[in-house]
Amino acid sequence: MLGRLAIERVTVLKSVSPHIKRQHLHDIRTNNRSRILRILRDSEQSSRQELATSLDLTPASLSRISKELIADGICIEAPNTRDVSQRGRPSVALQINAKGGYLIAISISSFSRLISVIDIAGNQKYVHKMPKGVILSGADTVAFIGDYIDGLVAEKVLDRALILGASLTIPGSINSETGFLTKSVLLNWPNFAIKEKLAERLMCPIRLENNGDALCRHFLDKTSMSETDRSNVFLVHVSNGMGASIAIGGRIVRRLADEGWINDIPVLTKEGEEYSEQKLSMCASGEAILAKLPDMEKPIGQEGTEFSRALHSAVNVANGEPNKARDVFFNAGHALGANLLSLSIAIAPDTIVLAGPVLNALSYSEGVQAGYNHAADRMKIQPSQIVVSGASYIDAAQCLALHDFFLSGAYGA
């Protein structure tokens, strides 16, 4: 005989199990939609049979999800241009309907103040630059972005009803709960709810992210072949300052949405025969590099901040014939590489990713590799793979918008 507590427990389980089952089925359905959309994103089109085989889904399940995606306007049927084996009428393939939705991506940094509108197939439709003075105020930034999107809607080149969401990537630390920017070397927006204000102005959901985590998301999305890829990634991006992001098992570790923690890491550096301790950013960042190249020309006609113009000039010089600039970039990279092992060893990264405008100088990445290999040899540790990401900040913002508001599979689910 069941006791009273046991009976009550069975009753409770029976009462909640339908909801749990429905939620479980909903999660599976959303995940399958996401997997289909990612394959179509990478291959442009695919037959139902190819999708079912790749995803280990039954033909019935694949057919049902395909019908949903077509009904939602996300996908369309088209002749299978990849099928060259059949004669006569070509088979039908599934592909993303580029006109089925749009996303807004906004990137703000010393090098990028861009508003981009892309379709759900990832094609950039419109791009607009923000004046440098606009970002001095959070309110002015929201107004400028809103006015630009309003203009596209008024011109009837963008349907507001088809805007799925917007991403905003910025340098610094973010309070993910309030949507406030808590610390940034570029933006002085204290106590301004940028996420809330932008959502009200654009009338769509907003994803606010720091540049480091956005670049890490870009790397994960562009290199992962399937959802079963669970790699550990340690990313460092180098601009005027430095930012870092960590992914464990394919998931980004939030660290309170603070990318700048790596700047203040104390490291030992060597000048001649003398060792000294200083912050990592003081020997490996873009600012540290330019401090050792005080006479670097700042092209007057080139867009960007004074810093970005000077760095662009320094990179060009460093990529030329052997010179002082090349040595300065190499030594800065070496300082980062020599400390990368101790910074990343706890997460055992499969891949260390280098990103940011400073990496445009080839000697910087060469210095990182040399310093890292030397540290690994000295400690007798198998080194991780080091790769350089060529993604720009606007690339990362666009990828983030696609990931959150379309490729997640939640749209229309």
C-alpha positions, 0 to 999 in steps of 0.5 A: 500500500502506498503511504500518503506522501508517496501517493501525493508524490505520484499525484504531483508527478502525474500533474507536471509530467505532461508539461515536462513532456511538452517542453521536452518535445518543444526543445527537441523540435527547436534543436532540430530546426536549428540544425537544419538551418545551420546546414542550409546556411553552410550549404545554401540548399539541401534535399530532404533526403540529405538533411534526414541522413545528415541529422539522423532524422526519420523522413516523416520528422524531416518532412514535418519540420520542413513544412513548418519552416516553409509555412513560417516563411523561413525556407522555400523549395527550389530546384536542386542545382547540386543534383547532377545525377538525375535526368529530366526534371530536377529534384526539389531542395530546401533553402533559406528564404532570404526575404523571410526576415531581417536582422540589425547588427551594430558594432561600436569600437575604436575601429568600427561604428557601423549599422548593418542590416542583413537578411536571414541568409546572411547577406548584407543589404544595407550598411551605414557609418555612425559619426564619431560624435554620436557615440559620446552619448548613449541617448544620441546613439540610440536616436541615430540608429533608430532614425536610420532604421526608420528611414529604411522603413519609410523608403519601403526597402525594409519591412519592420514586421520582418525585423527579427532582432538586433545585436549591439557589440561594444568594448568593455564590461556589461551588466547582463541583467540591467543591460548597462555598460559598466566599464569601457575605455571608449564609451562613457554611458554610466547608468544608461540602459542601452539595451532597454532603450534600443529595444524600445526604439527599434521595437525588437529584441536586443542582444547586447554583447562585449566584443570579445564574446562576440568574436568568440561566438563568431569563431564557434559558429564558423568552425563548428561542423555540428552541435556535437562539437564541444571544443574549448576555446581561449580567445584574445582580441587585441585593439587599443586595449585587450579583451578575452573570451573563454568557451568550455564545451562549446559554450561561452563562459560569461565571466560577468560579461567582462572581456577586459579582465585580461588587461590587468593580469600581472606578467613578468617581462624582460628588457635586456637582462632585467625582469620587471612585473607589469600589466599585460596590456602595458606590454602587449596591447595596441596602446603599448605598441604605439607608445614605442612608436611615437613618431608614427604618422596618422593619415589625415584623410583616413577615417577613424579615431586618431588611435585607429589611424596611427595603428593602421599606419603602424601595421602597414609599416610593420608588414613592409621591409624589416624595420623597427615597427616590425620588431615592436609588434613581434616583441609585443606578441611575444610578451602575450605568447609567453604568458598565454600558457599560464593564462589558459592552462586551466581550461586546456583549450583545444584552440587559442584564437587571436583576433582584433586589428593588431593581428593585421600585423603579421609579426605580432602573431609570429611573436605570439607563436614564438613566445607560446612555443618557448613557454610550452617547451620550457614547461614540457607541455603539449601546446594548443593550436593557435589560429588567427581570426580575420573576423571584424567587429561587424562580422561578429555582430552580424554572426551574433544576430543570426545566431540568437534570432534565427539560427537558434531555431526558436524563430517561429517555433 
